[in-house]
Amino acid sequence: MDWLADNPWLAWLGLALILAAIEAATVDFVFIMIAGGAAAASVAAGAGASFPVQVVVAVVVSVLLLLVVRPIVKRRFMDTGSSHGIGARSLVGRNAKVIQTVTSNDGRVKLAGETWSARTSEDGAVCQPGQEVRVVSIEGATVIVSGVTAGQKAE
């Protein structure tokens, strides 16, 4: 146990790693904040601070991280209120520009910088090139578009 007395920074660092491992299992952003306090105490110990000062540093940094950083991190990563669709799901509701006439059977639109196969959601609706449309759904590699008033005509 002489190594612990000679290297208290190593003990604090070990504690920080253990707390980080616990955080990996819980993912509640509590243990990682306490691990940050232990890491700060490790720095204080490495700088030659006495043990009571190391404990105060660990407690103060942990509390600050819990009160200031944790709410921000938790809001960012645990936000369930808004839709964070990824891939094709994130494109529903966006506007696209018609590049080849879109009918209820076929067509092409430019959406998010890419060319997509498209068709209209209403039978008989036609969207002309240059027209802006709204994506209402995606079926496979085809976007279903709607919300167009100008340029629509019955076939």
C-alpha positions in Angstrom: 0.0 0.0 0.0 3.0 2.3 -0.1 2.4 2.9 -3.8 -1.0 4.4 -2.9 0.6 6.9 -0.5 3.3 7.7 -3.0 0.8 8.0 -6.0 -2.6 9.3 -4.8 -3.2 10.7 -8.3 -3.2 7.1 -9.6 -5.8 6.1 -7.0 -8.1 9.0 -8.1 -7.5 8.1 -11.8 -8.5 4.5 -11.0 -11.6 5.7 -9.3 -12.5 7.9 -12.3 -12.1 4.9 -14.7 -14.3 2.7 -12.4 -17.0 5.4 -12.4 -16.7 5.8 -16.1 -17.3 2.0 -16.5 -20.3 2.2 -14.3 -21.6 5.1 -16.4 -21.3 3.0 -19.5 -23.7 0.5 -17.9 -26.2 3.0 -16.6 -26.1 5.9 -19.2 -27.7 8.4 -16.8 -24.8 10.9 -17.0 -24.4 10.9 -13.2 -21.4 8.6 -12.7 -19.5 10.3 -15.6 -19.8 13.6 -13.8 -18.5 12.1 -10.6 -15.7 10.6 -12.6 -14.9 14.1 -13.8 -14.6 15.2 -10.2 -12.3 12.2 -9.5 -10.2 13.1 -12.5 -9.9 16.7 -11.3 -8.8 15.4 -7.9 -6.2 13.3 -9.7 -4.8 16.4 -11.2 -4.8 18.1 -7.8 -3.0 15.2 -6.3 -0.4 15.2 -9.1 0.1 18.9 -8.4 1.0 18.0 -4.8 -2.2 19.1 -3.0 -3.0 17.6 0.3 -5.6 14.8 0.7 -8.3 17.2 2.1 -7.8 19.6 -0.8 -8.1 16.7 -3.2 -11.4 15.7 -1.7 -12.7 19.2 -1.8 -11.7 19.5 -5.5 -13.4 16.2 -6.3 -16.6 17.2 -4.6 -16.7 20.8 -6.0 -16.0 19.7 -9.6 -18.5 16.8 -9.3 -21.3 19.1 -8.0 -20.6 21.7 -10.7 -20.6 19.1 -13.4 -23.9 17.6 -12.1 -25.6 21.0 -11.8 -24.3 22.7 -15.0 -23.1 20.1 -17.5 -25.4 17.1 -16.9 -28.7 19.0 -17.7 -27.3 20.2 -21.0 -25.9 16.7 -21.9 -29.1 15.0 -20.8 -31.3 17.3 -22.8 -29.1 16.8 -25.9 -28.9 13.0 -25.8 -32.1 12.0 -24.1 -34.5 14.3 -26.0 -37.5 12.1 -26.9 -40.0 14.9 -27.5 -38.8 15.8 -31.0 -38.4 13.7 -34.1 -34.8 12.9 -34.9 -35.5 10.8 -37.9 -32.6 9.5 -39.8 -32.2 8.4 -43.3 -35.2 8.5 -45.6 -37.6 9.1 -42.6 -36.0 12.5 -42.0 -37.0 13.6 -45.6 -40.8 13.3 -45.0 -42.3 16.8 -44.8 -39.5 18.5 -46.7 -39.9 20.3 -50.0 -38.5 19.0 -53.3 -38.1 20.4 -56.8 -39.6 18.5 -59.7 -37.0 17.8 -62.4 -39.0 15.4 -64.6 -42.8 15.5 -64.8 -44.3 13.7 -61.8 -47.5 11.8 -62.3 -49.3 9.1 -60.2 -47.0 6.5 -61.9 -43.6 8.1 -62.4 -41.4 11.2 -62.2 -38.2 12.6 -60.7 -37.6 15.2 -58.0 -34.5 16.8 -56.5 -34.6 16.2 -52.7 -31.8 17.1 -50.3 -29.4 17.3 -53.2 -30.3 13.9 -54.6 -32.5 12.7 -57.4 -35.4 10.6 -56.3 -38.1 8.6 -58.2 -41.4 10.2 -57.4 -45.1 10.0 -57.9 -48.0 12.0 -56.7 -50.3 11.0 -53.9 -53.5 11.9 -55.8 -54.5 10.1 -59.0 -54.6 12.4 -62.0 -52.3 15.1 -60.4 -49.4 16.2 -62.5 -46.4 18.2 -61.3 -44.3 20.0 -63.9 -40.5 20.5 -63.9 -39.4 23.5 -61.7 -42.4 23.1 -59.5 -41.9 22.8 -55.7 -43.7 19.9 -54.0 -43.9 18.5 -50.5 -42.8 14.9 -49.6 -45.7 13.2 -47.8 -44.2 9.7 -47.5 -41.5 7.4 -48.8 -42.2 3.9 -50.2 -39.0 2.1 -50.9 -36.9 4.4 -53.2 -39.9 6.4 -54.3 -41.0 9.6 -52.7 -44.8 10.4 -52.7 -45.3 14.1 -53.2 -48.3 16.4 -52.7 -49.3 19.9 -51.8 -49.0 21.4 -55.2 -51.6 23.8 -56.6 -49.8 25.5 -59.5 -49.3 23.3 -62.5 -51.7 20.5 -61.5 -54.0 19.2 -64.2 -56.1 16.1 -64.8 -54.7 13.5 -67.1 
